[in-house]
Amino acid sequence: MTIEPDTKDWTWVLDKPCPECGFDATSVSVDAIPRLTLENAAQWARVLQRDDVAERPRPDVWSPLEYACHVRDVFRLFNMRLGVMTNEDEPRFANWDQDETALSERYREQEPADVGRGLAEAAEVISSSFAAVSPDQLGRRGFRSDGAEFTIDSFARYFIHDPVHHLWDVTPHSGEVGNL
């Protein structure tokens, strides 16, 4: 069984708390993003040491290893996009098919230690990039391929939900099916 692609538009997390992971992007300032990113990366280091890191809880749900690969790549992609937003006027971003990336990059076959190092490095880089954003840059805009508009401020809050949510995805929740 293959993973069904996630086609949801998650931009709603900018307006209300996520009912699954509980993250409330409306209460986060851009100043907190570097710290939150590094704290999140430290927690992924522990996840990647689990004995069952490469096991899918169900055939149609990513393993913790696959989620960690995705988070690493989110850090890298968002860092690139942040750089473009700070240096170009109203850039438009090409679509990123996360499910195709998982297949083409063979997330299931990657070594957890390598993923951990890459995730930590990518977290450091994007944390530094967000820390370097000046207050007068927060209103700079960029557009996703589907037309969704972000300012650097909303982009930062949208970004941090992803690794937080995926850490929740791989954390045991009593009584819930599909989580480890």
N, C-alpha and C positions, 0 to 999 in steps of 0.2 A: 504494500500500500504506500502511495506517495503522500506527501504533505500537500494539503489543499492550500493554494496560494492565499495569502491575506490580502484582500482587496478593499479593506475598510479604509476610510479616510479618517485618520486619527487626529486631525486638527481640532476636533471638538475638545480635546484635553486642555486646550488653551482657555476654555471657558468654564469648565466644571471639573471636579475631581473624577478620577478614573474609578469607576465602581468595582473594578477587579483588584487593582493593586493599591488603591487608596491615595495615590499621589495626586496632589493638588498643585498644578502648575501656576495657578493664579496667586499662590502665596510665596512663590519663589522669585527672588531677584537675580539678575544677571551676575551680580557680585558673588552669589553663592555657587554658581555653576562650577567653577574650578574645584572647589572643595568637595562638592557633591560628586563630581566625576571621579576624583581620586578615591574618595570613600567607596564608591561603587566598584571601582577597579580592584580595590583591596579585597572586597567580598568575593569577586569573581575568582581571585587567586585561591581562595578556600574551596570554592565550588569545583575548580579544576583539579583538586587533589582527591576528590571523592573516588571511591572504587568503581562506582557505577556511572561515571561521568559520560561515557560513550553510549550508554543504554537509553533507548527511547522508552518513556513510560507507556506509550502506545505506538503502534506503527505510524500513526498520522500526527504525532507530536514530536518536535525536535528534542534531541537529547540535550543535557546541559552543555556538552561540548559544542554542539551545533549552535546553541544560543550564544555561547561565549565567542565563537567565531563571528557570529552576526554582530554582536556588540563591538568587538574589535573593529570590524569593518564599518559600522556606524560611526565610531569615533573617527576613523580615517576619512570617511566620506564627508561627514559634517565639518571636519576641520578644513578640508579643501573648499567646501561651500562657504564657510565662514570667511576664509581668505578672499574668495571671489567677491563676497558681499562687501567686505571692507575696502576693496580696491577697484571695483567696477560699479558703475551706476546701473541699478535695477537689472542684475543678471537673471537669466533664465537657466534653470538647471535641467539637464537631461534626466529622463526617467531612470531610476535604479530599480531593477528587478531583483529583490533580495532573495527570492526563491531560486532564480536562475543562478545567482552568485553562489548560493549554497551548494548547488549541484556542480557548477563548473569549477569551483574552488575545492570541491570534495571535503566539505566541512566534516563529514562523518569519519574521514580517514586521517584527520590532522592529529598531531601529537599534542596532548594537553599542555605539556611544559612549554612547547613552542607557542601555542595559542596564548598561554598566560603571559609570556614575555612580550609578545606582540600587543596584547591587550593593554598591558601596563605601559608600554612605550607610547601607544596611541593615546592613552588617557593622559599621560604627561604632556604630550604635544597639544592636544585640544584644550587641556586645562590652561596651559600657557597662552594659547591663542585667545581664549575667552578672557583671561586676566589682562591681556593687552588691549582689549576693546575699550575705547574711551567713551565717556558719557555722551559726547556729541555724535558718536557713530551708532548709537542704539536704534535710531530711527531709519537707518539705511535699509533699503528694501531689496528683496530677492523673490523670485517666483519659481515655484515648482512646475514641472512639465504639465500638470493638470490644471494650472492656473492659480493654485493656492498661493496667496501672498503672505510673506513673512517680513517682519522687521528683524533686525538682529536681536532685539529684545524678545520677540515672540519665538524666533528661531531657537534661541538658547533654551527657553522654557519647554518648547516642543522637543528639542533634542534630549534633554535630561530625562524626560518621561520614558524614553525608549529603554535605556539601560536599567533604570529603576524597575520598569514593568517586567523586563525579561529576567531580572534577578528574582522578582516575585514568582515568575513562571517556573523557576527551577527550585523554589523553596517549598518544603512540605507545608501543606495546609490541611489541618485535620478535617476529615470527612469529605474532602474534595477529590473527585476522580480526575485523573489526567495529570496531576502534579506529582512530583517526586516526593 
